[in-house]
């Protein structure tokens, strides 16, 4: 029974992590496209936060994203 929930759980875990990363970059892109250019610090902060989240996800999944991606 445990294996039945393994794949959906991994999918939800990835989606829960990648969705905010996507929207963070989308927000910066929208800001760049229609308003003012985001500062280099804003991009750097987004990169750091996204990398930290993605690293924690990869460690939690024991490298599953590296094997697939």
HELIX and SHEET records of a PDB file:
HELIX    1   1 UNK A    4  UNK A   34  1                                  31    
HELIX    2   2 UNK A   40  UNK A   60  1                                  21    
HELIX    3   3 UNK A   64  UNK A   68  1                                   5    
END                                                                             
